[in-house]
Amino acid sequence: MNQSDSNSKDLDVSPATWLISAGRPSDPGAPLNSPLVPASNFVLGSSRAYARDDATPAWEAFETVVGGLEGGTAVSFASGMAAAAALFGTLRVGATVIFPTDCYAGVVGLMKEGVGKRGWNCVRLPAVDTEAWLTHAKTADMIWLESPTNPLLDIADLPRICKAPRKAGSLLVVDNTIATPLNQRPLAFGADAVMHSATKYMGGHSDLLAGVAVARDPALAREMRMARELSGGTPGTLEVFLALRGLRTMALRVAASQANAMAIASRLTEHPLVHSVRYPGLPAHPGHKIASTFMRGFGGVVTFEVEGDAARADAVCRSLKIVRHATSLGAVESTIERRAAVPGQEHLPPGLLRMSVGCEEVEDLWRDLIQAMDHLRG
């Protein structure tokens, strides 16, 4: 049995300790860390023959850590989109899918392709409209949830939706990338699977592409492995080695990031050139009360709007010196971007900025934001 076949529902140590201690070699004389093994094939005579089919030691260690953290069986992929595509690949022609109005643009692309090529019926619902989710779950073949959503940070009532009656044989999936399993474990609520872009908080250093799906039922995990094998969506040896190394410090990074995010969000609410600050940790956030009942932390992403038009928001991004003007999120360094400038996100407010708050000293980040917005006063 591969290490990744373990289906740990409850950790016997804290998540922070699990991240550091799990998935390490234990034989006397073995390296302390799972080594980088750049091999496509192996000497025959064991369960491992070819890397695309049978994995590598680094994959197995990575899947052990993530699977235990989420409480299921993990399957690693070349990217978060590869993990999402494998999950959507389980759907039949003509399937009904419900997913959030505010949703990652790549997933929206998968939906559009499914509508055009496989006749899917895709219904978009506001993440906050719990009653609508409960109603549509009775007829949907897949319930795709994202909470907090990207980039508006809406909060879905995950425990209630995951536990609600739904169509027999349906699949309920939660994109848990922004929250991370340190802040919520959707499988424990009743979700069938979660997925992550491991590029983000798991890797944490903007130096890899990887993804992972975690299934509550080992049979679904086996289906995901077969999808990975047949599509070739396997993670690179170096990438998964780096992702595993990133996991070791994820608890520290997430704690620092969300502490900084809370401070930045609170201060932005009082800045005269900023309005509509969105951060689930703020008591004024519409989803704060619900999130507080099941989330252990609120993540490191803050979304806010700069007064004025897109040009003024772009000017803020260009004037920053510490915060990097770049896409993606979840890394040790802070990044910011105007999301309406991203293809497929044109519907968002033109002045909306998504800031992934990193682990820098918060006072340095705040001074950088202030000097950038001071340029708008001139």
N, C-alpha and C positions, 0 to 999 in steps of 0.2 A: 504493500500500500504506500503510495506517495505521501510525503508529509502533508501535501495540500489536500489530501482526502480527509484530514481530521475535521470534525464538525463540532468544535467547542462552543457550547452555548453560554457558559459562564466562566469567566477567568477566575483562577484562584489567587491571582495577584492583581494589583492595580493596573489599569491600562498603560500608565507611564512605565511601569516595571516590565510589563509584557513587551512593549515596543523595544526595549533595550535587550531583554534576555531571550526572547523566543527566536527560534529559527537559527540557532548557532550550532556549529559542529560540537560534538561531545566526546568523541573517541580520544583516548590518550594520544598525545602527539599531534592532534588535528589543529589547524589554524583556529585562532579565536573567532575570527570572522568567516562567514561563508566566502570562499575564494571566487575570484573571477575565473571562469572556466570557458575560454574561447574555443569551443568544440562544437562542430555540427554533427558528428557521429562518434560512436563509442565502440569499444571492443565488445563483440557479441558474447553472450553468456549470462547476462543479467537482464533485469526488466528495462534497462535503458539501452536503446540502440541508435535512435536518430532524434536530434534535438527538436525538430518541428513536431514530432509525435509524442515524445517521451519527456520533454523538458530538460532543464539543466539544474545543477545544484542550487544556483542562485534563484531560479524561478521557484523552486520548491520552498526555499527559505522565505522568500517574499510572500508566497501564498500562505504559508503557515502563519506568519505574523499578521497579515491582513485578515485572514479567515478567523483567527482567534479573536482579533479585535472587534470584528463585526458580529461574531457569533454564528458563522456559517462556513461554507466551503468556497474558497477563493480560486479564481481562474484569472491569470494575468494575460494582458493583451498588449499589442504594439502601441495603442493609444486609447484614450477614453472613448473616442468615436468608434474604434474597433470593438470595444466592449459593448457599447450601445447597439451597434449594428448586429452583433451576435444575438443580443436579446430580442431585437426586432425581427431577426431571422426566424424566430420561433412562430411567427404569426402566419396564418393561412391567408390565401387570397380572399378579399372581401371582409377582412376582420375590422372590428370597430375598436378604435383607440381613443382614449381621452387623455389630454395632457394640458399643462398650464398655459394660460394666455401669455404670461411672461415666462419664457423658456429659453434655454441655451440654443443659439442659432443653428448649430450643427445638428441638433436633434430635430429642429423644425425642418431642416433640409431632408433628413431621413423620412419624416412624415410626408413631405411633398412628393418624394420619390415613390413612397408606398402608395399614395393616392393615384399617381399617374401610371405606375407599372403593375400594381397588385390590387388595385381597386379598394384600398382601405377607406373606411369611413372615419375620418379624424375630427374629433370634437375638442375645441379649446375651451377651457373653463378657467375662471379666475381662481387662483390657488386658495384664496380666502373664502370662497363660496362653498363651505363644507356641505351644505344640503344638496347642492348641485352634484358634487362628487358622489355623495351617497346614492343619489337617484340614478346617475349614469353608470355607476359601478355594477348595477344589477344586470346590465346588458352589454357591457364592454368586454372585449377579449383581452385588452391590456389597459391597465391603469398606470400611467407614467407620471410620477410625482417628482417635483423639485422643490425643496424647501430648506433654507431660504432660496427664493428664485433668483435667477441671474438675468439682468442686473438690478431689478427693482427691490429685491430682498423682501418679497411677500412671504408670509408664513402660512403654511397649510397645517391644519390640525391632523398631523400624521397619526397619532394614536387612534383617534376616532375613525379616520378613513381606513386605516389598515385593518381595523377590527370589524369593520362593517360588512354585512352580507354582500356578496357579489356573485357574479355569474360563475357557475361551475367550470373549472378548467381555465379560468382567466389567470392572468399574470399581473401582479402588482409590483412595480419596480420603483425604487426611489433613487434619484441622483443625489448622492450624499457628499458631493465634492466640496461644497462650500462649508457645510457644517463639520465635516469629518466625523469618523466614529468616536472621537473623543467627546463630541458634544451631543450626539444622538445615535442610537442604534436601531434603525427601522426594522430590522429582522425581529427584534424583540417585541415590536408593536404588532407584528403579523404580516409584514411585507414578505414577498416571495424572494426578492433579490434587491440588492443595491449595486450601484456602480459608481466608480470614481475615475476622474482623470487623475492618474497618479503623477502626472506632470505638475500638478498644483501642490497641495500641502504635503503629500506623501514624499515626493521628491524634494521640493522645497528650495531648490537652488537655481531654477531656470536653466537647467543643463540637460534635460532629457524629455523624451516623449514616452509615455506609458499609460496603460489603463488597467483596470481590474474590475471584475464582476464577482459578487459574493452571493451564493445561493443558500437559502435555508434548507432546501432539499438536495441531497447529494446527487440525485438523478438529474436535476436541472444543471448542476455543475458539470456532470459528465456530458450533457448535451452541449454546454458551452465549450468544453474542451474539444469536442468533435468539430464544432463550428470553427474554432480557432485553427485546428489542424487542417481542415479542408479549405479554409480561406487563406491560410498562410499568415493570419494576423498575429503572429507570435512576437513577443517582445525581444529586442536585441539583448545580447549577453551583457554588454556594457551598461545599457539603459537600466536593466533590472538590477544589476549590481549597485548602480548609483541610487536607484529608488529604495533599495533595501537599506543602504547607508543613510539615506534621508529619513527613513522611518525611525531610526534610532533616536533622532533628536526632535521628532515631530511634536511630542508633548510640550517640550520646552518652547519650541517656536510658536505653536498655536497659542500657548498661554501668553507669551510676550506680545504676539500680534493682536490678540483680541483685547488685551489690556490697553494697548496703544490705540486700537480702533475706538474703544469706548471713550477715551479721553479726546481724541480728535473729533468724533461725532458730537460730543457734548459741546465742545468749543465752537464747532461750525454752526450750531444752532443759534449762536449769539452774534455771528459775523454779519454785518449789514449788507454785504454783497452776496450772501448765500441764502437760499431758501430751500424748502422741501428736502431736508436732510433725512435720509433713510438709513436706519441701523436698528436691528431688532433689540439691541440692548437698551435703547432709549425708552423710558416709560411712555413717551408720546407716540412711539411707533404703534400703528394699529394692531400689529400682531404680538406686541410685547407680552401681554398677559398670557396668551395661549402658549407662546414660546417658553415662558418661564415655568410652565407646568411640566415640560418634558425635555427641554434643552439644558445641558450643563454649562454651556457658554454660547456666545452669540456670533462667533467667527470674527474674521479680520477684514471684512469687506464693508466699506462705507460708500454709499451713493448719495450725491448731492447735486443741486443745480446752482449754477452761477447766474446771477441777475444779468439779463440781457440775451444776446443772440449767440449763435455757434462760434462766431469769431472771437467773442470775449472769452468763452470757455477754452477755445484753442489757445488763446494768448496765455491763459493761466498755465496750461500744460507746457507751453514752450518756455515759460519763465522759471519753472522749477529747477532747482539745482541738485537737491538730494533725492527727491522723489523722481523716479525715472518715468519718462513719457514712453510707455510701452504697454502692450496688450498682455493678457493672461493675468493670473492671480496666484496667491498662495505661497509666494517665495519669501525668502529671508529679507529681500530688499523691497521697499515700497514702490508701487507702480501706479500710474493713473492714465486714463484714456477717456476720450469723449465717445460714448458708445454709439451715438447716432451716426457717427462717421464710419461705422463698421457695416459692410454690406449685409443686408437683411435686418438691420437694426434701425433703419431710417425712421421708423414709427415712434421712436423714443423722443422725449423732449430734446431739442437741439443743444441746450446748455447743460445736459446731464453728464456728470463725470462719475466714473466708477474708480474708486481708489482701493487698491489692495494694500492694506497697511502692514508694513513689515516689522522688523525687530530692531530698528534703529532707536536711538534715544528719542523719546516722544517730544521733548522740547525742541530738538533739532528739526524734527518733522514739522512741528507747528510753526516755527520761525520761517521755514521754507515756504509753507503754504501762505503765510501772511505776506512775505515779500513778493510772492507771485501775484497775489490778489491786489497788492498795493499798486501794481502796474496798471490796473484798471482805473485807478483814480486819476491818473495823469491826463 
